[in-house]
Amino acid sequence: MTATASHASPQVQNGRFRNPVRMHRTGVRKTLQILWKMLFEKPADSVPAAPIPVQALDRAALDAAPDNAVFRLGHSTVLLKLDGRFWLTDPVFARRASPFRWMGPARFHATPLTLEQLPPLAGVILSHDHYDHLDRAAVLALAGKTDYFVAPLGVGDLLVRWGVPAAKVQQLDWWRGATLAGLRLTCTPAQHFSGRGLTDGNRTLWCSWVIESSAHEVFFSGNTGYFRGFKAIGDRFGPFDLTMVETGAYDAQWPDIHMQPEETMQAHIDLRGKVLLPIHNGTFDLALHPWHEPLERIAALAERHGQQLATPIIGAALSIAAPQADQRWWRSFMA
């Protein structure tokens, strides 16, 4: 489905995309209370006291890296080397996850490499249009060195309006797939929402992705609350050699759109994943919990459930076939 296709999708109701289940409604008063806490009552440990460690990367290191390697660049931005080509998820290289350069959540760390240092990309894989997942400047900088941009419905139209050539854009509905540059990519459900402004709420779709190379199956969650779709995805496409699942920016006040670590672990089990790489943490302050809490909680849960966890330092290579032992690097920075 190209970027010019109409969105005759079962996910659309009254002109907007929706989740299959009824979502928790916060209400105006509660929303304002949450906003006040986010702006003025943040706990001190929601950000690290010192810059967290990052392993620097450059083009030479990436070219020399073995195939089937994964590099977490921060938040939900992950570089994958599969079948000799590079793929990038949810590229965010901006200093702030915000529509403004002067305000909004700022990075805890620099990116391991610059946009200019990235190698040519077979594709950019997008989960939804929120600012901490879709960086306009990064997309435009990458357009000249990327063969394909793969996105859920509506997000592709946004890329074309920004100036990405329409021939490079593929946008898909849930359960639809495409084979690009030798990789099979399937857009799978997620439970979330979309919008970049005050009037475009849920005008574009959100999704997770199944990524199938010649050697491995990888799952990328994007942003999502816990829902029964994980079991359906696992039954249809699992087992997965690696699941990259969100573990961060959660709170009991918004239970439908992000997962508590216990739900992340259950999602990984539902997916029949072999190794869990927790993403959506360690880069931006997007909630009220301590910045290191998602990693600490998911590490304890992995031990309890006998699951293999991968928590490499940002920028370090992770082998899908033979992931290194879990690294608890964040403990040196806990208060």
N, C-alpha and C positions, 0 to 999 in steps of 0.2 A: 504494500500500500504506500503510495507516494505522498509527498507533503501536500498535494492539492486535492486529495480524496476527501469526500464528504464523510462526516462522522455518523453514519447510520449504525450506531453501536447499541447493543442491549444495555450498556453501562450508562447511557444518556437518558435522562428524564427531565422534561421541561427545559431542554436546552443546556443542561449541566450534567456533568458526570457525577456518579453517586456510588456509594458502597452498597453491596447487596443487603447488608443488615442495618437496622436502625442505629444511628450513632448517638452517643451521649451528648446532650445539649447543655452547654455551660451557662448560657444566659448572659445578659449584658452586665449585670451587677458582678457576677462571679468573674467574668472576663476582665473587668476593670480591676478587681482585687488581685487577680493573677498578674496583670500588667504592672500594678503598683509594686508587688513583691519583686518582680523581675527587674524593675528599674531602680528601686530604692531599698530593698530589704534582702539583697543577695548575701548569703553567708560568705565569709572571707575565703573559705577553702573551695569555692566554686571555680577558682582559677589557681594554677600552681604558683608557688612562691618564687620559683625560678624557672627559666626556660627549660623545657623538657628535652631529652636527648634526641637528636636526629642524625641518622647516618647519611652524609652527603652522597649524592649520585651525580654521574655525568654520562654523556653519550657513550664514551668508551666503555664504562662499566656495564651499561645496559647491553651494548652490542656483544660484550664478552660473556654476559650471563647465560647460563644454560637455558634450554627450552623448558617450558612449563614452570617458570618462575613467576612469583607475584611480589610486587612492591607496594606496600601501603604508603601513600604520599601524604596522608592526613585526612581526618574526618571520613568521608565515604569515597574519596578519590583513590582508586587503586589502579596500578599499571600491571597488566598481565602480558606475559610473553608466551604465546600459544602457537604452536606449529610455525615457529620462526617469525611471527608477526606480533606487533604490539597493539594492545587494546586498552582503552582508558575508561573507567567508570566515573560518572558524575564529577567532571573536572571543576574544581574550585581552587584558584590560585590567588584570589584577591586577599587583601589583608583583613577585610571584614566580610562577614556573611550578612550583607545588608544592601539595600538600594542606595545607601549613602556612603561616601568615602570617609566621612568625618564622624560617624556614629554607628553603633551596632556592635555585635559580638566580634571581638578582635582575636586574631590567632594567638595561640600559646607558643607557637614555634614557626620558624621559617619553613618553606617547602624544601624537600631534599634536593630539588633541582628546579631550574627555571623552565618556563614554557619553551624558551629558545633551545634549551638543552634536550628536550624530548626528541626522540627519534621520530621518523615518519610513522604515522599510525594507520593500521588497517581500519580501525573504527573507534568512535566514541559512543559509549553505551549510557543512555540517560534514563533515570527512573522517574523524575518529575521536575517541576519548574521552580521549586523553592530556592531562595538565594544561597542556601548552604549546600545546594546540589547542582545548581546551574548558574555558572559565572559567565555573563555575556562577554566580557573582555577575553576570557580564556577561550570560549568557543570561537570567537572571531579570529583570535591569534592562531588557533589550531586549524581553521578551515582550509588553509593552503597546504597543510601537511597531513590531512586526514582523508582517507578514501570514502568513509561512510560515517554518518551520524544516525544512530538507531534510537528511536524514542517512542514513547507511548503516544496515542492519538492527541493531536492538538499541539503537543510540544514541537513536533516537526514543523508545523505551520509557523510557530514562533521563531524557529531558527531561520526559516526562509525570509521572514520579515526583517530579521536582523541582518541578512545579507549572505547567509550560507547558500551556496548553489543548490537549487532544488534537486538536481540530479544526484547529489550526495546524500540526500535525506530519505530515510525509510522510517515510517511510523506505523505502529501496529496496535491492534486491540488485544485484549487479554486472550490467551490461548492461541494466538497467531504467531507464526515463526517465519524466519527468512534465513537463507544460507548466503553468507557474505564472506568473501576472501577465505573460503574453506571452513568457516565456523558456522555452526548452527545456533541461531539465537531465537529464543522463544520468549515472548512477552507474557508474563504470568501475573495473576492477581496480587494485589496488596490492599491493605485497609488504611487509607490515609485521606488526603485532600490536596488541593492545589490552589495556586494563585500567587501573583507577584504584586498585586495592588489592592485597592479597596473595592474594585468593581468586577474583577475577573475571577472570583472564587469558583473553583471547580469547572472552569471552562476548558481545562486540559485534563487528560487522564494521568494517573499515577500507576506504577507497576513495579514488579520484581522481574528478574531475568534468569532464565536457564541458559547457560553458556556451554556448548558441547564442542570440544575439539576432537581431534583424532585419538587423543590419549586420555582425556579427562572430562569429567562433568563438574561444572562449577555453578553454584547458586549465588546470586547477588540480590539482597532483599530490598534495596532502596530503603524508603521509610515505610513503616507499617506497624499497626497494632497487631496483637495476636489474634488469629482467626483460623477457622477450620480449613482454609485454603492451603495452609502449609501441608496438611496431610494429603490433600488432593494432588498437590505438586509432587510430593514425595512418592506417592503411589504411581504417578504417571511417568516421572522422569528419574526418580532416585534409583539406587543410592548415589549420593554426590561425594566426589573426592574431597571437595572443599565447599563449605558454606560460609559466605561473607554476610553476616547478619547484624543488623543494627543492635547496639547495646549502649544506649546513652540518650540523654535529653528526655528522660521519662519522668513522670510524676503521677501520683494518684489523681490529680486534678484533671489530667487529660489521658484517661486510660485507653481510649480507642485508637489513638493515632501513633503511639510509641509503646514499646514493650518494656516491662520490667525485666531485669536479668533472668528471673525464673522463667518468664515467657520466652525469652530468647533461647534459653536452653531447650525448652519444650519444642520450639519451632525447629531447632536443629535436629532434635530426635525425630520429629514428625517427618522431616525431609529425608531422613535416613542418611545424615551426613557423617562422614568419617572424621573430618577435621573442621573445627569451628574457628574462623577468624572474626573476632568481634570488631565491628566498624562503628562509625558515627559517634566517636568519643575521642578525647585527648587533643582536640584542636580548637573547638569553639565552646564558649560558655552559653549553653542554650536551655538550661534548666536551673533547678535550685539545689540539686544534689552536689556533694563534693566531686571535683573533676575526676578523681581517681576511683570513685566508688563503682562505676560500671565495670571496670577491669577487675577490681578486687572481688566483687560479688560473683562475676561470671567465672573467675578462676576457682573460687570455692565451690561453685555449683558443678564445674567440670570434674573436680575431684570427687564430689559426692556421687555423681552419676556415672563415673568411670568413662568420661568422654575426653577425647583428645582436643586440646586447646592450643591455638597458635597466637602468641602475642609478641611478635617481633618489634624491635625498636623501629620507629617510623623511618622508612628509607631502606631498611635491611631486606635482603632477598629472602623469600620463603619458597622452598621447593614444594610443589603440590604433591609430588610422588613420595618425598621423604622429608617432611617438615621437621625442623629442629625442635629440640626440647623447649617447652614453654619458658619464656623469659619474663620475670616479674620486675621489669625495669622501673615501674612507677613507684615501687615501695621506697626507693631512695628519695622520693620527692614528696612523700606524704608527711603531713604535719605531725 
